[in-house]
């Protein structure tokens, strides 16, 4: 399943969704090229800082992205003196 020049992260999670012991399998796969392999180190650092696993860290970053983007835009406006 591994491709040359990529790093594979694969995670399976089984959760009970129905009372008759039937399970639903969810999977997340992140494939990174050699030029982006530093992303794993960054993700590890954030995971340690937030005390979350990698999957929850990615979800937290994605959920907070709009807020972080707005804050960056406000800082940019303040730098140009357009907001004050």
N, CA, C and O atoms as CSV, one atom per row, in Angstrom:
chain,resi,resn,atom,element,x,y,z
A,1,UNK,N,N,0.811,-1.188,0.000
A,1,UNK,CA,C,0.000,0.000,0.000
A,1,UNK,C,C,0.861,1.261,0.000
A,1,UNK,O,O,0.393,2.326,-0.401
A,2,UNK,N,N,2.099,1.155,0.439
A,2,UNK,CA,C,2.982,2.310,0.503
A,2,UNK,C,C,3.492,2.685,-0.886
A,2,UNK,O,O,3.835,1.819,-1.691
A,3,UNK,N,N,3.535,3.967,-1.150
A,3,UNK,CA,C,4.042,4.469,-2.408
A,3,UNK,C,C,5.447,5.000,-2.196
A,3,UNK,O,O,5.781,5.437,-1.094
A,4,UNK,N,N,6.271,4.971,-3.225
A,4,UNK,CA,C,7.627,5.492,-3.124
A,4,UNK,C,C,7.560,6.998,-2.911
A,4,UNK,O,O,6.845,7.705,-3.622
A,5,UNK,N,N,8.312,7.484,-1.922
A,5,UNK,CA,C,8.377,8.922,-1.677
A,5,UNK,C,C,7.227,9.472,-0.861
A,5,UNK,O,O,7.064,10.691,-0.803
A,6,UNK,N,N,6.431,8.644,-0.236
A,6,UNK,CA,C,5.341,9.145,0.592
A,6,UNK,C,C,5.404,8.519,1.966
A,6,UNK,O,O,5.950,7.432,2.148
A,7,UNK,N,N,4.846,9.210,2.912
A,7,UNK,CA,C,4.723,8.702,4.268
A,7,UNK,C,C,3.246,8.467,4.501
A,7,UNK,O,O,2.423,9.342,4.233
A,8,UNK,N,N,2.914,7.314,4.991
A,8,UNK,CA,C,1.516,6.967,5.183
A,8,UNK,C,C,1.169,6.966,6.672
A,8,UNK,O,O,1.880,6.366,7.478
A,9,UNK,N,N,0.103,7.623,7.023
A,9,UNK,CA,C,-0.461,7.529,8.365
A,9,UNK,C,C,-1.853,6.941,8.165
A,9,UNK,O,O,-2.650,7.475,7.392
A,10,UNK,N,N,-2.142,5.867,8.843
A,10,UNK,CA,C,-3.427,5.219,8.667
A,10,UNK,C,C,-4.011,4.935,10.032
A,10,UNK,O,O,-3.339,4.372,10.896
A,11,UNK,N,N,-5.225,5.311,10.224
A,11,UNK,CA,C,-5.863,5.091,11.507
A,11,UNK,C,C,-7.263,4.561,11.277
A,11,UNK,O,O,-8.027,5.118,10.489
A,12,UNK,N,N,-7.591,3.490,11.962
A,12,UNK,CA,C,-8.934,2.937,11.902
A,12,UNK,C,C,-9.586,3.082,13.263
A,12,UNK,O,O,-8.946,2.891,14.297
A,13,UNK,N,N,-10.831,3.413,13.251
A,13,UNK,CA,C,-11.572,3.501,14.493
A,13,UNK,C,C,-12.882,2.754,14.323
A,13,UNK,O,O,-13.609,2.986,13.357
A,14,UNK,N,N,-13.184,1.870,15.241
A,14,UNK,CA,C,-14.443,1.145,15.205
A,14,UNK,C,C,-15.315,1.656,16.340
A,14,UNK,O,O,-14.874,1.730,17.487
A,15,UNK,N,N,-16.532,2.002,16.022
A,15,UNK,CA,C,-17.457,2.474,17.046
A,15,UNK,C,C,-18.778,1.751,16.900
A,15,UNK,O,O,-19.200,1.415,15.794
A,16,UNK,N,N,-19.419,1.518,18.014
A,16,UNK,CA,C,-20.737,0.894,17.963
A,16,UNK,C,C,-21.748,1.938,17.537
A,16,UNK,O,O,-21.843,3.012,18.131
A,17,UNK,N,N,-22.492,1.613,16.513
A,17,UNK,CA,C,-23.500,2.552,16.039
A,17,UNK,C,C,-24.898,1.973,16.122
A,17,UNK,O,O,-25.884,2.709,16.095
A,18,UNK,N,N,-24.983,0.665,16.223
A,18,UNK,CA,C,-26.279,0.010,16.277
A,18,UNK,C,C,-26.300,-0.945,17.466
A,18,UNK,O,O,-25.262,-1.493,17.837
A,19,UNK,N,N,-27.452,-1.148,18.055
A,19,UNK,CA,C,-27.520,-1.976,19.256
A,19,UNK,C,C,-27.193,-3.450,19.039
A,19,UNK,O,O,-26.924,-4.148,20.017
A,20,UNK,N,N,-27.203,-3.944,17.840
A,20,UNK,CA,C,-26.977,-5.366,17.567
A,20,UNK,C,C,-25.507,-5.671,17.314
A,20,UNK,O,O,-25.180,-6.518,16.483
A,21,UNK,N,N,-24.613,-4.977,18.034
A,21,UNK,CA,C,-23.170,-5.194,17.935
A,21,UNK,C,C,-22.606,-4.980,16.532
A,21,UNK,O,O,-21.533,-5.489,16.208
A,22,UNK,N,N,-23.313,-4.242,15.714
A,22,UNK,CA,C,-22.788,-3.892,14.401
A,22,UNK,C,C,-21.873,-2.687,14.595
A,22,UNK,O,O,-22.200,-1.770,15.348
A,23,UNK,N,N,-20.736,-2.688,13.921
A,23,UNK,CA,C,-19.804,-1.569,14.069
A,23,UNK,C,C,-19.603,-0.859,12.744
A,23,UNK,O,O,-19.727,-1.444,11.668
A,24,UNK,N,N,-19.290,0.412,12.861
A,24,UNK,CA,C,-18.981,1.228,11.691
A,24,UNK,C,C,-17.484,1.516,11.745
A,24,UNK,O,O,-16.977,1.945,12.782
A,25,UNK,N,N,-16.778,1.288,10.654
A,25,UNK,CA,C,-15.345,1.541,10.611
A,25,UNK,C,C,-15.109,2.854,9.874
A,25,UNK,O,O,-15.549,3.037,8.739
A,26,UNK,N,N,-14.396,3.775,10.557
A,26,UNK,CA,C,-14.034,5.045,9.939
A,26,UNK,C,C,-12.532,5.072,9.810
A,26,UNK,O,O,-11.824,4.564,10.679
A,27,UNK,N,N,-12.035,5.657,8.739
A,27,UNK,CA,C,-10.590,5.682,8.513
A,27,UNK,C,C,-10.165,7.064,8.044
A,27,UNK,O,O,-10.928,7.796,7.413
A,28,UNK,N,N,-8.918,7.397,8.376
A,28,UNK,CA,C,-8.322,8.657,7.950
A,28,UNK,C,C,-6.913,8.343,7.478
A,28,UNK,O,O,-6.131,7.726,8.201
A,29,UNK,N,N,-6.599,8.760,6.290
A,29,UNK,CA,C,-5.273,8.498,5.745
A,29,UNK,C,C,-4.684,9.819,5.267
A,29,UNK,O,O,-5.312,10.548,4.500
A,30,UNK,N,N,-3.476,10.118,5.725
A,30,UNK,CA,C,-2.779,11.327,5.316
A,30,UNK,C,C,-1.486,10.908,4.647
A,30,UNK,O,O,-0.631,10.282,5.272
A,31,UNK,N,N,-1.343,11.248,3.388
A,31,UNK,CA,C,-0.151,10.885,2.637
A,31,UNK,C,C,0.649,12.153,2.369
A,31,UNK,O,O,0.127,13.115,1.806
A,32,UNK,N,N,1.920,12.151,2.773
A,32,UNK,CA,C,2.762,13.324,2.612
A,32,UNK,C,C,3.931,13.005,1.695
A,32,UNK,O,O,4.549,11.945,1.798
A,33,UNK,N,N,4.223,13.932,0.802
A,33,UNK,CA,C,5.371,13.751,-0.083
A,33,UNK,C,C,6.657,14.063,0.685
A,33,UNK,O,O,6.608,14.572,1.805
A,34,UNK,N,N,7.793,13.759,0.084
A,34,UNK,CA,C,9.085,14.018,0.737
A,34,UNK,C,C,9.265,15.486,1.073
A,34,UNK,O,O,9.813,15.818,2.124
A,35,UNK,N,N,8.814,16.363,0.202
A,35,UNK,CA,C,9.021,17.793,0.442
A,35,UNK,C,C,8.163,18.321,1.589
A,35,UNK,O,O,8.436,19.400,2.115
A,36,UNK,N,N,7.126,17.573,1.985
A,36,UNK,CA,C,6.255,17.994,3.079
A,36,UNK,C,C,6.413,17.138,4.327
A,36,UNK,O,O,5.552,17.157,5.206
A,37,UNK,N,N,7.513,16.385,4.411
A,37,UNK,CA,C,7.653,15.479,5.546
A,37,UNK,C,C,7.830,16.215,6.866
A,37,UNK,O,O,7.660,15.607,7.923
A,38,UNK,N,N,8.166,17.506,6.843
A,38,UNK,CA,C,8.260,18.273,8.081
A,38,UNK,C,C,6.899,18.484,8.738
A,38,UNK,O,O,6.821,18.827,9.918
A,39,UNK,N,N,5.836,18.280,7.981
A,39,UNK,CA,C,4.484,18.426,8.520
A,39,UNK,C,C,4.266,17.451,9.680
A,39,UNK,O,O,3.597,17.792,10.655
A,40,UNK,N,N,4.820,16.252,9.581
A,40,UNK,CA,C,4.669,15.278,10.670
A,40,UNK,C,C,5.309,15.787,11.953
A,40,UNK,O,O,4.757,15.600,13.038
A,41,UNK,N,N,6.467,16.428,11.841
A,41,UNK,CA,C,7.128,16.983,13.023
A,41,UNK,C,C,6.299,18.107,13.628
A,41,UNK,O,O,6.153,18.198,14.847
A,42,UNK,N,N,5.760,18.959,12.771
A,42,UNK,CA,C,4.912,20.060,13.237
A,42,UNK,C,C,3.670,19.509,13.924
A,42,UNK,O,O,3.274,19.993,14.985
A,43,UNK,N,N,3.060,18.500,13.320
A,43,UNK,CA,C,1.868,17.876,13.898
A,43,UNK,C,C,2.193,17.237,15.250
A,43,UNK,O,O,1.400,17.332,16.186
A,44,UNK,N,N,3.346,16.594,15.355
A,44,UNK,CA,C,3.767,16.008,16.634
A,44,UNK,C,C,3.935,17.093,17.703
A,44,UNK,O,O,3.516,16.911,18.846
A,45,UNK,N,N,4.548,18.220,17.331
A,45,UNK,CA,C,4.736,19.318,18.279
A,45,UNK,C,C,3.407,19.872,18.761
A,45,UNK,O,O,3.213,20.087,19.957
A,46,UNK,N,N,2.485,20.104,17.818
A,46,UNK,CA,C,1.155,20.608,18.184
A,46,UNK,C,C,0.405,19.598,19.039
A,46,UNK,O,O,-0.276,19.971,19.994
A,47,UNK,N,N,0.527,18.319,18.698
A,47,UNK,CA,C,-0.148,17.276,19.478
A,47,UNK,C,C,0.352,17.271,20.916
A,47,UNK,O,O,-0.435,17.157,21.856
A,48,UNK,N,N,1.659,17.395,21.078
A,48,UNK,CA,C,2.230,17.441,22.428
A,48,UNK,C,C,1.767,18.691,23.180
A,48,UNK,O,O,1.418,18.621,24.358
A,49,UNK,N,N,1.768,19.818,22.497
A,49,UNK,CA,C,1.375,21.074,23.132
A,49,UNK,C,C,-0.094,21.060,23.555
A,49,UNK,O,O,-0.440,21.528,24.639
A,50,UNK,N,N,-0.947,20.522,22.693
A,50,UNK,CA,C,-2.381,20.488,22.982
A,50,UNK,C,C,-2.789,19.266,23.796
A,50,UNK,O,O,-3.928,19.170,24.253
A,51,UNK,N,N,-1.862,18.337,23.977
A,51,UNK,CA,C,-2.115,17.077,24.678
A,51,UNK,C,C,-3.274,16.302,24.040
A,51,UNK,O,O,-4.168,15.809,24.727
A,52,UNK,N,N,-3.230,16.213,22.723
A,52,UNK,CA,C,-4.230,15.477,21.945
A,52,UNK,C,C,-3.510,14.505,21.024
A,52,UNK,O,O,-2.311,14.637,20.775
A,53,UNK,N,N,-4.262,13.517,20.515
A,53,UNK,CA,C,-3.660,12.649,19.508
A,53,UNK,C,C,-3.652,13.395,18.166
A,53,UNK,O,O,-4.210,14.487,18.053
A,54,UNK,N,N,-3.029,12.811,17.179
A,54,UNK,CA,C,-2.861,13.501,15.886
A,54,UNK,C,C,-4.200,13.818,15.216
A,54,UNK,O,O,-4.389,14.911,14.682
A,55,UNK,N,N,-5.120,12.865,15.247
A,55,UNK,CA,C,-6.416,13.080,14.593
A,55,UNK,C,C,-7.167,14.240,15.240
A,55,UNK,O,O,-7.714,15.090,14.536
A,56,UNK,N,N,-7.199,14.286,16.576
A,56,UNK,CA,C,-7.888,15.374,17.263
A,56,UNK,C,C,-7.175,16.703,17.077
A,56,UNK,O,O,-7.818,17.752,17.034
A,57,UNK,N,N,-5.852,16.667,16.968
A,57,UNK,CA,C,-5.087,17.890,16.719
A,57,UNK,C,C,-5.436,18.482,15.358
A,57,UNK,O,O,-5.655,19.687,15.240
A,58,UNK,N,N,-5.488,17.637,14.332
A,58,UNK,CA,C,-5.856,18.105,12.990
A,58,UNK,C,C,-7.260,18.700,13.013
A,58,UNK,O,O,-7.492,19.758,12.428
A,59,UNK,N,N,-8.198,18.033,13.681
A,59,UNK,CA,C,-9.577,18.542,13.765
A,59,UNK,C,C,-9.626,19.889,14.473
A,59,UNK,O,O,-10.339,20.793,14.036
A,60,UNK,N,N,-8.869,20.033,15.570
A,60,UNK,CA,C,-8.858,21.299,16.310
A,60,UNK,C,C,-8.304,22.425,15.447
A,60,UNK,O,O,-8.859,23.524,15.431
A,61,UNK,N,N,-7.221,22.161,14.734
A,61,UNK,CA,C,-6.621,23.179,13.869
A,61,UNK,C,C,-7.599,23.590,12.770
A,61,UNK,O,O,-7.739,24.777,12.474
A,62,UNK,N,N,-8.266,22.626,12.175
A,62,UNK,CA,C,-9.222,22.929,11.105
A,62,UNK,C,C,-10.407,23.720,11.645
A,62,UNK,O,O,-10.869,24.659,10.997
A,63,UNK,N,N,-10.905,23.350,12.831
A,63,UNK,CA,C,-12.033,24.078,13.417
A,63,UNK,C,C,-11.652,25.513,13.781
A,63,UNK,O,O,-12.475,26.419,13.653
A,64,UNK,N,N,-10.424,25.728,14.230
A,64,UNK,CA,C,-10.002,27.061,14.651
A,64,UNK,C,C,-9.461,27.909,13.504
A,64,UNK,O,O,-9.159,29.085,13.707
A,65,UNK,N,N,-9.335,27.352,12.323
A,65,UNK,CA,C,-8.766,28.080,11.188
A,65,UNK,C,C,-9.499,29.392,10.887
A,65,UNK,O,O,-8.835,30.413,10.709
A,66,UNK,N,N,-10.839,29.412,10.822
A,66,UNK,CA,C,-11.510,30.694,10.524
A,66,UNK,C,C,-11.187,31.786,11.551
A,66,UNK,O,O,-10.994,32.945,11.181
A,67,UNK,N,N,-11.127,31.427,12.820
A,67,UNK,CA,C,-10.801,32.394,13.860
A,67,UNK,C,C,-9.379,32.898,13.708
A,67,UNK,O,O,-9.124,34.099,13.803
A,68,UNK,N,N,-8.454,31.982,13.472
A,68,UNK,CA,C,-7.060,32.371,13.290
A,68,UNK,C,C,-6.881,33.254,12.063
A,68,UNK,O,O,-6.086,34.194,12.078
A,69,UNK,N,N,-7.617,32.953,11.008
A,69,UNK,CA,C,-7.531,33.749,9.784
A,69,UNK,C,C,-8.038,35.170,10.026
A,69,UNK,O,O,-7.436,36.138,9.561
A,70,UNK,N,N,-9.158,35.291,10.760
A,70,UNK,CA,C,-9.694,36.624,11.081
A,70,UNK,C,C,-8.695,37.427,11.906
A,70,UNK,O,O,-8.491,38.615,11.656
A,71,UNK,N,N,-8.072,36.781,12.888
A,71,UNK,CA,C,-7.085,37.474,13.720
A,71,UNK,C,C,-5.903,37.958,12.880
A,71,UNK,O,O,-5.403,39.064,13.085
A,72,UNK,N,N,-5.460,37.134,11.940
A,72,UNK,CA,C,-4.358,37.525,11.065
A,72,UNK,C,C,-4.759,38.708,10.185
A,72,UNK,O,O,-3.954,39.612,9.959
A,73,UNK,N,N,-5.994,38.707,9.688
A,73,UNK,CA,C,-6.466,39.809,8.855
A,73,UNK,C,C,-6.539,41.099,9.664
A,73,UNK,O,O,-6.192,42.166,9.156
A,74,UNK,N,N,-6.990,41.015,10.924
A,74,UNK,CA,C,-7.062,42.202,11.769
A,74,UNK,C,C,-5.666,42.765,12.058
A,74,UNK,O,O,-5.465,43.979,12.049
A,75,UNK,N,N,-4.706,41.871,12.313
A,75,UNK,CA,C,-3.326,42.324,12.536
A,75,UNK,C,C,-2.777,43.018,11.300
A,75,UNK,O,O,-2.060,44.014,11.402
A,76,UNK,N,N,-3.119,42.486,10.135
A,76,UNK,CA,C,-2.657,43.094,8.881
A,76,UNK,C,C,-3.264,44.480,8.698
A,76,UNK,O,O,-2.567,45.417,8.308
A,77,UNK,N,N,-4.557,44.617,8.978
A,77,UNK,CA,C,-5.209,45.925,8.867
A,77,UNK,C,C,-4.591,46.922,9.845
A,77,UNK,O,O,-4.366,48.084,9.506
A,78,UNK,N,N,-4.321,46.447,11.068
A,78,UNK,CA,C,-3.702,47.332,12.067
A,78,UNK,C,C,-2.311,47.765,11.636
A,78,UNK,O,O,-1.904,48.897,11.894
A,79,UNK,N,N,-1.576,46.868,10.979
A,79,UNK,CA,C,-0.230,47.196,10.510
A,79,UNK,C,C,-0.272,48.308,9.465
A,79,UNK,O,O,0.643,49.128,9.390
A,80,UNK,N,N,-1.327,48.335,8.665
A,80,UNK,CA,C,-1.480,49.386,7.649
A,80,UNK,C,C,-2.199,50.623,8.187
A,80,UNK,O,O,-2.382,51.606,7.470
A,81,UNK,N,N,-2.600,50.564,9.444
A,81,UNK,CA,C,-3.275,51.709,10.056
A,81,UNK,C,C,-4.700,51.879,9.617
A,81,UNK,O,O,-5.260,52.966,9.757
A,82,UNK,N,N,-5.311,50.835,9.086
A,82,UNK,CA,C,-6.694,50.921,8.600
A,82,UNK,C,C,-7.703,50.592,9.699
A,82,UNK,O,O,-8.900,50.826,9.531
A,83,UNK,N,N,-7.243,50.068,10.786
A,83,UNK,CA,C,-8.139,49.739,11.900
A,83,UNK,C,C,-7.469,50.263,13.161
A,83,UNK,O,O,-6.257,50.127,13.330
A,84,UNK,N,N,-8.228,50.837,14.010
A,84,UNK,CA,C,-7.498,51.350,15.092
A,84,UNK,C,C,-8.089,51.575,16.366
A,84,UNK,O,O,-7.412,52.027,17.289
